Amino acid sequence: SAQTWWNGNISSDWIDGANWSGDVVPLATDDVIIPDVVNDPVIMAGTAAVAKSVTVQSGGSLTIDPMCSLTINGSGPDGIFNDGVIMNRGILSIGSLTSTKLYGIRNIGTFTNDTDGEININRTTSIGLYNYGTFNNAAKIIIGATANVGAYGLQNSVGIFNNNTGGDIIINRSSIYGVLIHSG
């Protein structure tokens, strides 16, 4: 599959092709890599972004603004792998059409689903949301609303998972556990 790297050469605007390798904004068939750069990407201004997968590397950051979205389908093994910082204030949809293989979201960094955010995870073969870092939820997370998410809806291993005021977690379809907390 095609890999598209964020370079942030011009600005933080996701839809400015000059900020991407090859000067092309990611398509639904692209595996997106976001490294540690000066201008971190922001999905803003009503943008409906797409990707096959998104990896935020250590030191990297991704923000989804209110009234914006990111849709991920067909990835493997992770829909989103976060080793940096992700701030979601928009709509994040993973696996709405095709499977994201093992994990919808695998977080070992810091992930915040802020008050305007919504996360929808469907069609994973193992875990909808796997947290090994810090996950802060103050909005809505819906796991398995339209399709199975495999063995676990939400699994926390050693990490910190905060479901804050306004946080709403709905888990509909997991084959073993809706929530599994190992420790943390």
C-alpha positions in Angstrom: 0.0 0.0 0.0 1.0 3.6 -0.5 2.7 5.4 2.4 2.1 9.1 2.7 4.4 11.1 5.1 3.4 14.4 6.7 6.2 17.0 6.4 4.4 20.2 7.5 6.6 22.2 5.2 4.0 25.0 4.7 1.5 25.0 7.6 -0.6 22.7 9.8 -3.4 22.4 7.2 -4.1 18.7 6.5 -5.6 19.5 3.0 -2.6 21.5 1.8 -0.8 19.1 -0.5 2.5 20.9 0.0 2.5 19.5 3.6 2.6 15.9 2.4 5.3 13.7 0.7 4.7 13.9 -3.1 2.6 17.1 -2.6 -0.6 15.0 -2.4 -3.2 15.0 0.3 -3.8 11.4 1.5 -6.4 9.2 -0.2 -8.5 6.4 1.4 -5.9 3.9 0.1 -2.9 5.6 1.9 -1.2 4.6 5.1 -0.4 8.0 6.7 2.7 8.5 8.8 3.0 11.6 11.1 6.5 12.1 12.5 7.8 14.8 14.9 7.9 18.0 12.9 7.5 21.7 13.5 4.0 22.1 12.0 1.8 19.3 13.3 -1.3 18.4 11.1 -4.7 19.8 11.9 -7.9 18.6 10.2 -9.7 21.9 10.1 -12.2 24.1 8.3 -14.9 21.5 7.7 -12.5 18.9 6.2 -13.6 15.3 5.7 -10.2 13.6 5.7 -9.6 9.9 4.8 -6.8 7.3 5.1 -6.3 3.6 5.1 -4.4 3.9 8.4 -2.8 6.7 10.5 0.4 6.3 12.6 1.4 9.2 14.9 5.1 8.6 15.8 6.7 9.7 19.1 6.8 13.5 19.3 4.2 13.8 16.5 0.7 15.2 16.9 -2.7 15.1 15.2 -5.7 17.3 15.9 -9.2 16.9 14.4 -11.2 20.1 14.9 -14.9 20.4 15.6 -17.2 19.9 12.5 -14.3 17.9 10.8 -13.8 14.2 10.4 -11.3 11.5 9.7 -12.5 8.2 8.2 -10.2 5.1 8.2 -11.0 1.8 6.4 -9.1 -1.4 5.4 -6.0 -1.0 7.5 -3.8 -3.6 9.1 -2.9 -4.1 11.9 -4.0 -0.7 13.3 -6.6 1.8 12.1 -4.8 4.3 14.3 -1.5 3.7 16.1 -0.6 6.6 18.4 2.8 7.0 20.0 2.4 10.8 20.1 -0.5 13.0 20.9 -4.0 13.0 19.3 -6.7 15.5 20.1 -10.1 14.6 18.7 -12.8 17.3 18.7 -14.5 16.1 15.5 -15.7 12.7 14.3 -13.3 9.8 14.0 -14.7 6.8 12.2 -12.8 3.5 12.0 -14.0 0.5 10.1 -17.3 1.9 8.8 -16.9 0.0 5.5 -14.1 -2.5 5.7 -12.1 -4.2 8.5 -9.2 -2.5 10.3 -7.7 -5.9 11.1 -6.4 -6.2 14.7 -7.0 -2.9 16.4 -9.3 0.1 15.7 -7.2 2.4 17.9 -3.9 1.3 19.6 -2.7 4.0 21.9 0.6 4.1 23.7 0.8 7.9 23.7 -1.7 10.5 24.8 -5.2 10.4 23.2 -7.9 12.9 24.1 -11.5 12.6 22.8 -12.6 16.1 23.8 -16.1 17.4 24.5 -17.1 17.9 20.8 -15.5 14.6 19.7 -17.1 11.3 18.7 -15.3 8.1 18.0 -17.0 5.2 16.1 -15.1 1.9 15.8 -16.4 -1.1 13.9 -15.0 -4.2 12.0 -11.8 -5.1 14.0 -10.6 -8.7 14.3 -9.2 -8.3 17.8 -9.7 -5.1 19.8 -11.7 -2.0 19.2 -9.7 0.4 21.4 -6.5 -0.8 23.0 -4.9 1.6 25.5 -1.4 1.3 26.9 -0.8 5.0 27.3 -3.1 7.8 28.5 -6.6 8.0 27.1 -8.9 10.9 28.2 -12.6 10.7 27.1 -15.0 13.6 27.6 -17.3 12.8 24.7 -18.8 9.8 23.0 -17.1 6.5 22.0 -19.3 4.0 20.2 -17.7 0.5 19.6 -19.4 -2.1 17.5 -22.5 -0.2 16.6 -22.8 -1.6 13.1 -20.4 -4.6 13.1 -18.4 -6.8 15.4 -15.1 -5.6 16.9 -13.6 -9.0 17.7 -12.7 -10.2 21.1 -12.6 -7.0 23.1 -14.4 -3.7 22.8 -12.0 -1.8 25.0 -8.9 -3.1 26.6 -6.7 -1.2 29.0 -3.3 -2.7 29.8 -1.2 -0.8 32.4 -2.3 2.5 30.8 -4.5 5.3 32.2 -8.1 5.5 30.9 -10.1 8.5 32.2 -13.8 8.6 31.4 -14.4 12.2 32.4 -17.6 14.2 32.9 -19.5 14.1 29.7 -17.8 10.8 28.7 -20.1 8.2 27.2 -18.9 4.8 26.1 -21.3 2.5 24.3 -20.1 -1.1 23.4 -22.5 -3.2 21.3 -20.6 -6.1 19.6 -17.6 -7.8 21.1 -17.3 -11.6 21.3 -15.5 -12.0 24.6 -15.4 -8.8 26.7 -16.9 -5.4 26.3 -14.2 -3.9 28.7 -11.1 -5.6 29.9 -8.8 -3.8 32.4 -5.6 -5.6 33.1 -4.2 -2.9 35.4 -3.9 0.9 35.4 
